[in-house]
Amino acid sequence: MPRQARIDAPGALQHIIVRGIERKSIFFDDKDRDNFVARLSVVLPESTARCYAWALIPNHFHLLLRSGNVPISTVMRRLLTGYAVSFNRRHRRHGQLFQNRYKSILCQQDPYLLELVRYIHLNPLRAGVVSNLDELGKFAYSGDAAILGRYRHPFQDVDTILGLFDRNLAAARKKYSAYVQRGIDRGHRPELIGGGLIRSAGGWAAVKGLRRTNARLKGDERILGDNNFVNAVLEAAQEQLEHKYRLAARGVDFEKVVQRVAAVFGIEVEQVLAAGKHPPTVKARSVLCYWAVRELGMNGTDIAQKLGCSQSSVSKSAKRGEAIASENNLKLMKS
């Protein structure tokens, strides 16, 4: 059975789980972990993705991200490829480091955001990396310590999570700590790693009960949420896929997008492709980056090569281009 395509959208909440190949270690020591954290500190801000929770375990890691203007698949490609190359070089090894396919689960924010933050931050304790909550609160390689104020990371959005507990910082941290502590006895939470309503409903007993009431169920391993959320996500994903098919059927590629941008802004194609700070050129290239990333699904590295700039410049331009397209009601394809 073919694998299903990943589901992503700007602003989507994604739980990412990445394991070492054959469940082998991907972090041997603190130098490896520091290397990975340094890469998170560059890749996530450049993509404008926000991280609410994270934890590094010797043979896997978890991230809870809200995607920005760059697809999560592109973010993960940059993160995993760069780390694998440096890891192999440092440890004089060859070959694959990660499992063939990482797991990404699109999650419904309410009621799962805080549940996932707690679940992810308790991973080092469940895995035996730390012995108790006090050690967890000092563990440098999990987002828990950052929420408690012991570390700061440019990629982690601490304020959003604390704001869900209390407006007062000290009170918020105290309530957060109590919330995490209550989660210890709940143990492993398989229902939090995807499966749509079938898992989030509370297992097969609950599902059978719902069936007796003729409730319609929808299950999908790529999604964590209730029935309505799952159906809405799948419908939007199908629309996005059909849109890409329509673009392909019309022969829309990068060159055609460049021509469309030139026509929209009333400038020459050469001007769109030329680097410079002339306002019309900056606007045109910004919309070009946005359409290339979001409409065509191109990765930032390929776009950067075509435009003669850096991947981070593409990310920033795409964000700016999204705002320009929205403000001026610009569409890649005419209706």
C-alpha positions in Angstrom: 0.0 0.0 0.0 1.5 3.4 -1.0 2.4 5.8 1.7 0.1 8.8 2.1 1.4 12.2 1.4 2.2 14.4 4.4 -0.3 17.1 5.3 0.9 20.6 5.9 -0.4 24.2 5.7 0.8 27.6 7.0 0.1 27.8 10.7 -0.5 24.1 11.1 0.4 22.5 14.5 2.7 19.5 13.8 4.1 16.9 16.2 7.3 15.6 14.6 8.9 12.3 15.7 12.3 11.3 14.2 14.0 8.0 15.1 17.5 6.7 14.4 17.8 3.9 11.8 17.2 0.6 13.4 16.5 2.6 16.6 20.2 3.3 17.0 21.5 6.4 18.8 21.5 9.7 16.9 23.0 11.6 19.9 26.2 10.1 21.4 27.1 13.0 23.7 26.5 16.6 24.5 28.5 17.8 21.5 26.1 16.0 19.2 23.1 17.5 21.2 24.6 21.0 21.1 25.2 20.7 17.4 21.5 19.8 16.9 20.2 22.6 19.1 22.4 25.0 17.2 20.9 23.9 13.9 17.4 24.3 15.4 18.3 27.8 16.4 19.1 28.7 12.8 16.7 26.6 10.7 13.4 27.2 12.7 13.7 31.1 12.9 14.7 31.3 9.2 11.5 29.4 8.3 9.4 31.4 10.8 8.3 28.1 12.3 7.5 28.3 16.1 8.5 25.5 18.4 6.4 24.9 21.5 8.0 21.8 22.8 11.0 19.5 22.1 13.0 16.8 23.6 16.2 14.9 22.6 16.4 11.2 23.5 19.5 9.2 22.5 17.8 7.4 19.7 15.0 9.8 18.7 13.7 13.3 19.2 10.3 15.1 19.3 9.4 18.6 18.1 6.0 20.4 18.4 6.0 23.0 15.7 3.7 25.5 14.2 4.7 25.9 10.5 5.6 29.3 9.1 6.0 30.4 5.5 8.2 27.4 4.6 6.7 23.8 4.4 7.6 21.6 7.3 9.1 19.1 4.8 11.6 21.7 3.7 12.4 22.6 7.3 13.0 19.0 8.2 15.1 18.3 5.1 17.4 21.1 6.0 17.6 20.1 9.7 18.1 16.3 9.2 20.5 16.5 6.2 22.8 19.0 7.8 22.9 17.2 11.1 23.4 13.7 9.5 26.4 15.0 7.5 28.1 16.6 10.5 27.3 13.6 12.7 28.8 11.1 10.2 31.8 13.3 9.7 32.4 13.6 13.4 32.0 10.0 14.2 33.7 8.7 11.0 30.7 6.7 9.9 28.9 6.4 6.6 25.3 5.7 5.6 21.9 6.6 6.7 21.4 8.0 10.2 17.6 8.4 10.4 14.7 6.1 9.6 13.5 6.5 6.0 10.5 8.5 6.9 10.0 10.7 10.0 6.5 10.9 11.5 4.6 14.1 11.3 1.1 14.5 12.8 -1.1 17.5 12.2 -2.8 18.3 15.5 -5.9 20.1 16.6 -4.8 22.9 18.9 -7.7 22.6 21.3 -7.5 20.4 23.4 -4.2 18.9 22.3 -1.6 21.7 22.5 -0.9 21.6 26.2 -1.3 17.8 26.3 1.4 17.5 23.6 3.7 20.0 25.4 3.5 17.9 28.5 3.8 14.6 26.7 6.9 15.7 24.8 8.6 17.3 27.8 8.1 14.2 29.9 9.9 12.0 27.4 13.3 12.3 29.0 11.8 11.2 32.3 9.9 8.2 30.7 13.1 7.2 28.8 15.3 7.2 31.9 17.5 10.1 30.6 16.7 11.9 33.9 15.5 10.4 37.2 13.0 12.9 38.4 11.2 16.2 37.8 14.0 18.3 39.4 16.5 16.8 37.0 14.1 17.3 34.1 13.8 21.0 35.0 17.6 21.3 34.6 18.0 19.1 31.5 19.4 21.3 28.8 18.1 19.2 25.9 14.3 19.6 26.4 12.0 22.5 26.2 10.9 22.0 29.8 13.9 23.8 31.3 13.4 26.8 29.0 9.8 27.2 30.0 11.0 27.2 33.6 13.4 30.0 32.8 16.7 28.1 33.1 17.6 28.3 29.4 16.7 30.5 26.4 16.5 29.3 22.8 15.8 31.6 19.8 13.6 28.9 18.3 11.3 28.1 21.3 8.1 30.0 21.9 7.9 30.0 25.7 5.6 33.0 26.1 2.7 31.4 24.2 2.7 28.3 26.4 3.1 30.2 29.7 0.4 32.6 28.7 -2.1 29.7 28.6 -1.5 29.2 32.4 -1.4 32.7 33.8 -0.6 36.3 32.9 1.9 36.5 35.8 5.2 34.9 34.9 5.9 33.3 38.3 2.4 32.0 38.7 2.4 30.6 35.1 5.6 28.7 35.7 4.2 27.3 39.0 1.0 26.2 37.3 2.9 24.7 34.3 5.1 22.7 36.7 2.1 21.3 38.5 0.5 20.4 35.2 3.6 18.5 34.1 3.8 16.7 37.4 0.2 15.5 37.0 1.2 13.9 33.7 3.8 11.6 35.2 1.2 9.0 36.3 -0.5 9.0 33.0 2.5 7.2 31.4 2.9 6.6 27.7 0.2 8.2 25.7 -0.3 6.3 22.4 -3.4 8.2 21.7 -1.4 11.4 21.3 0.6 10.2 18.2 -2.0 10.4 15.5 -5.0 8.4 14.3 -7.7 11.0 14.2 -10.8 10.4 16.2 -10.2 6.6 16.5 -7.3 7.3 18.9 -8.4 10.6 20.4 -11.9 9.2 21.3 -10.3 7.0 24.0 -9.6 3.7 22.2 -11.7 1.1 20.6 -14.2 0.8 23.4 -15.1 4.5 23.0 -15.2 4.0 19.2 -17.7 1.1 19.5 -19.8 3.2 21.8 -19.9 6.0 19.3 -20.8 3.6 16.5 -23.8 2.5 18.5 -25.0 6.1 18.3 -24.5 6.1 14.5 -21.7 8.7 14.9 -19.6 8.9 11.8 -15.9 8.3 12.5 -12.9 9.3 10.5 -9.4 7.9 11.3 -6.1 9.0 9.8 -2.6 8.3 11.2 -1.4 11.7 10.0 -3.9 13.7 12.1 -4.7 14.1 15.8 -8.1 15.6 16.4 -11.9 15.1 16.5 -14.1 14.0 13.7 -14.8 17.5 12.3 -11.2 18.5 12.4 -10.0 15.3 10.7 -12.6 15.7 7.9 -11.8 19.4 7.5 -8.0 18.8 7.3 -8.5 16.0 4.7 -10.8 18.1 2.6 -8.3 21.0 2.6 -5.4 18.7 1.8 -7.3 17.2 -1.2 -8.1 20.8 -2.4 -4.4 21.6 -2.2 -3.4 18.5 -4.0 -5.9 19.1 -6.8 -4.6 22.7 -7.1 -1.1 21.4 -7.7 -2.4 19.0 -10.3 -4.2 21.9 -12.0 -1.0 23.9 -12.1 1.0 20.9 -13.5 -1.7 20.3 -16.1 -1.4 23.9 -17.2 2.4 23.5 -17.5 3.0 26.0 -14.7 6.6 25.7 -13.5 9.1 28.2 -12.0 9.7 30.0 -15.3 5.9 30.4 -15.8 5.6 31.8 -12.3 8.4 34.3 -13.1 6.5 35.4 -16.2 3.3 35.8 -14.2 5.0 37.9 -11.6 6.6 40.1 -14.2 3.1 40.7 -15.8 1.5 41.4 -12.4 4.1 44.0 -11.5 4.6 45.4 -15.0 8.4 44.8 -15.1 10.7 42.7 -17.3 11.4 39.0 -16.5 15.1 39.9 -16.2 14.3 42.5 -13.5 12.4 39.9 -11.5 15.4 37.6 -11.6 17.9 40.3 -10.9 19.1 40.9 -7.3 18.7 44.4 -6.0 17.0 46.7 -3.5 14.8 48.5 -6.0 11.3 48.4 -4.4 9.4 47.0 -7.4 12.0 44.3 -7.8 11.9 43.4 -4.1 8.1 43.1 -4.1 8.1 41.0 -7.3 10.8 38.6 -6.0 9.0 38.3 -2.7 5.7 37.2 -4.4 7.8 34.9 -6.6 9.3 33.2 -3.6 5.9 32.9 -1.9 4.2 31.4 -5.0 7.2 29.1 -5.7 7.2 27.7 -2.1 3.5 27.5 -1.5 1.9 27.0 -4.9 4.6 24.9 -6.6 5.9 23.3 -3.4 9.5 24.1 -4.3 12.2 24.0 -1.6 14.1 27.1 -0.5 17.4 25.7 -1.6 16.3 25.3 -5.2 14.7 28.7 -5.3 17.8 30.3 -3.8 20.0 28.7 -6.5 17.8 30.1 -9.3 17.7 33.6 -7.7 21.3 33.7 -6.7 20.6 34.3 -3.0 20.6 32.4 0.3 17.9 30.0 1.6 17.2 32.3 4.5 16.6 35.2 2.1 14.1 33.0 0.3 12.3 32.3 3.6 12.1 36.0 4.5 11.0 37.0 1.0 8.3 34.3 1.0 6.9 35.7 4.2 6.9 39.2 2.8 5.4 37.9 -0.4 2.5 36.3 1.4 1.6 39.7 2.9 1.9 41.5 -0.4 -0.2 38.9 -2.2 -2.9 39.0 0.5 -3.0 42.8 0.6 -3.3 43.1 -3.1 -5.4 40.0 -3.8 -2.8 38.6 -6.1 -3.4 35.1 -7.5 -1.0 32.9 -9.4 -3.8 31.5 -11.6 -6.6 33.6 -13.1 -10.0 32.1 -12.4 
